[in-house]
Amino acid sequence: MAAQLGELLRSVRVRRGMTQRELAAAAGISLSLVRKVEQGERTSARMDTLRRFAVALNCPLTALLGPEPAPSEDVAAAEIWTPTRDALAALGPGTEPAAHPGMESVLAYATRLYHDNEYEQLASVLPPLIEDSGTATPLIRSRVLQLAGSAMVQTRQHSAARIALDRSVADAESTGDELDAASAVITQCWLLLVERRFDAVRRLAAEWADRIEPRMSTATTRELSTWGWLLLRGSAAAIRDNRPDEADDMMRLARAGAVAVRREPCPYHQYWTTFDTAVVDMKRVENAVVDDRPDLALRLARQIPPDLRPTSDNRNRHLLDVAAAHLELRSYDAAFDVLIKLSNDARPWLVEQRLARDILGRIIGRRRTLTREMREMADAIHLEY
């Protein structure tokens, strides 16, 4: 990727009529880094660095990433998921549905394990659940596979996630249930975001949001939640691809949907997560961090209720964004305090987060000596330093 990135960066820079020095100044990045990237001496670059290049060059970030910029998988480090990957690989085309008493209850239990970050227990429940889904109805199988796909995305096993989510969408569509299919697409978009395929996310999310767009005055909570999450995925892709106006438009629509949800009880969604105004506001914080506006991110974060239930999808990710904003403003102690809170509340989730390792690595890089808590945190999240 380094050679491809260097070639693409140089090509766009030349088309813009900029020198390396002018690009460095516009992006707020050292001239030596620009030179190393263009010459292929840097084997990688952080996403915030690439986005600074894109902003300075007034181009989509995907113009610098090339056709297949996906980060590497982490299969070797996740032995507990081997039976799950094997079960997904062995899943056939489906047979005549058979009776599976209690399967929906097991699925609900497994979903709670996922959202509560109980990965070891989930890893033991998923393989037989996937195997049994082969003779379940297509709708139940779709929901099982969406859960399996979520676990695979969370633990950076992209090939297995793709198998699960492609099948989940196809099974749901075969039943004519567009909301369940759209639910699986939301998780598919998450996978594509992780793989940095931002243009694909924007197109897929917009297509499905148009397809299921609800009538606000009569829409159910489920309809609004599904539509809103598609818009949030599209907004996340757009802001990362240096398309801030598009990101803002999608975010405004998502918030309108969230406001409409408040007219009804907003239960915990059975198959992915809660959707309400607080969730949208958390995603606004995330977009502000990506957009290199940490001061705005922290102002927005102060408007969010502090007592929300932690979940891997929402609150925990939001707190990582808050830590990242503190870091950019050089409030290193505040950033580390957020990591400590996450370690206490959701360590299994935190261990899987590349952003957490990046934040801690930068905090440690600013210190001559490390506190005991910093050393313990580095060991806990497998930081190499």
C-alpha positions, 0 to 999 in steps of 0.5 A, spaced: 500 500 500 505 504 501 508 505 494 501 505 491 499 511 496 505 515 494 504 514 487 497 517 488 499 522 493 504 525 488 499 524 482 493 528 485 498 533 488 501 534 481 494 535 478 493 540 483 499 544 481 502 544 489 509 543 491 511 538 496 512 544 501 506 547 499 502 541 501 506 540 507 504 547 509 496 546 507 496 539 511 499 541 517 504 536 516 512 536 516 515 536 509 519 530 510 513 526 512 510 528 505 517 526 501 517 519 505 510 518 503 511 519 496 517 515 495 514 509 499 519 510 505 513 510 510 509 503 510 503 506 513 500 512 515 494 514 520 487 515 517 487 522 520 494 524 516 491 521 510 485 525 511 489 532 512 492 530 505 485 530 502 483 536 505 489 540 503 488 537 496 481 538 496 479 531 494 476 525 497 480 521 501 478 515 497 482 518 491 489 517 495 487 510 498 486 506 491 481 500 490 483 496 496 485 499 502 483 494 507 487 494 513 489 487 515 485 482 519 487 479 526 485 472 525 491 469 528 490 473 535 483 470 535 483 463 536 477 463 541 473 464 534 476 459 530 469 454 531 465 460 529 469 461 523 469 454 521 461 454 522 460 460 517 465 456 512 461 450 513 454 453 512 450 450 506 445 454 502 439 452 507 434 446 507 427 445 509 426 449 515 425 444 521 422 446 528 428 449 533 424 450 539 427 456 543 432 458 538 430 465 538 431 465 546 438 463 544 439 468 539 436 473 544 441 471 549 447 471 544 445 478 542 446 480 550 452 477 550 455 481 544 452 487 547 455 486 554 462 484 551 462 477 554 466 475 548 468 468 551 461 466 552 459 468 545 464 464 542 461 458 545 454 459 543 455 462 536 458 455 533 452 451 534 447 457 533 450 458 526 449 450 525 442 450 527 440 456 523 442 452 517 435 449 518 431 455 521 427 459 517 431 464 512 429 470 517 432 467 523 438 465 519 439 472 517 439 475 524 443 469 527 448 471 521 448 478 522 450 477 530 455 473 527 458 478 522 458 483 528 462 479 532 467 478 526 467 485 525 468 487 532 474 482 532 477 484 525 476 478 522 473 481 515 473 475 511 468 471 516 464 477 517 463 478 509 461 471 509 456 472 514 453 479 512 452 477 505 448 471 507 444 475 512 442 480 507 440 475 502 436 471 507 432 477 509 431 479 502 428 472 500 423 473 505 421 480 503 422 483 510 426 490 508 427 492 515 431 486 517 435 486 510 436 493 511 439 491 519 444 487 516 446 492 511 447 497 517 452 492 519 455 491 512 456 498 512 460 498 518 465 492 515 466 497 509 467 502 514 473 498 517 475 496 511 476 504 509 471 503 503 468 509 504 465 510 497 461 503 497 458 505 504 456 512 502 452 509 496 450 503 499 447 507 505 444 512 501 440 506 496 437 503 502 435 509 506 431 511 500 429 504 499 426 504 506 425 512 507 419 512 512 413 517 513 415 521 519 408 522 522 406 514 522 413 511 522 414 506 527 420 506 532 423 500 528 422 503 521 425 510 524 431 506 527 433 502 521 433 508 517 436 513 522 442 508 522 443 507 515 444 515 515 449 515 520 453 510 517 453 514 510 455 520 514 461 516 517 463 514 511 462 521 508 466 525 513 472 520 512 472 521 505 472 529 506 465 530 504 463 534 510 457 537 506 454 530 505 456 528 512 452 534 515 446 533 510 445 525 512 446 527 520 441 532 520 436 527 517 438 522 522 437 527 527 430 528 525 428 521 525 431 520 532 427 526 534 421 523 531 422 516 535 422 520 542 414 520 541 414 513 542 418 508 547 425 507 544 426 500 546 433 497 546 433 494 539 433 486 539 438 485 533 443 491 533 442 497 538 438 503 541 437 509 536 435 516 539 437 523 539 443 521 544 446 516 539 446 521 533 449 526 538 455 521 539 456 520 532 456 528 531 462 528 536 465 522 532 464 526 526 467 532 529 474 528 531 474 525 524 474 532 521 480 535 526 475 539 530 477 537 537 474 543 541 467 542 537 467 535 539 468 536 546 463 542 546 458 537 543 460 531 548 458 535 554 451 536 551 450 528 552 447 525 558 453 522 562 449 516 565 447 512 559 448 505 559 455 503 556 454 499 549 460 497 544 456 500 539 455 507 542 457 509 549 464 506 549 466 508 542 463 515 544 468 515 550 474 513 545 472 519 541 472 524 547 479 521 549 481 522 542 479 529 542 483 530 549 489 528 546 489 532 540 488 538 545 494 535 549 490 534 555 493 527 556 491 526 563 484 527 561 485 522 555 488 517 559 482 518 564 477 516 559 481 510 557 481 508 565 474 508 565 473 504 559 478 499 561 474 498 568 467 498 564 468 494 558 475 491 557 474 486 553 471 491 548 477 496 549 482 490 547 479 490 540 480 497 539 485 500 534 484 507 536 485 505 543 492 503 542 493 509 538 491 514 543 495 510 549 501 510 544 501 517 543 500 518 550 506 514 552 510 517 547 510 524 550 512 521 557 519 519 559 517 515 565 510 511 565 506 510 571 504 503 573 497 504 571 500 506 564 504 500 564 498 495 566 494 499 561 499 497 555 499 490 557 492 489 557 490 492 550 497 489 547 500 495 546 507 494 542 512 499 544 
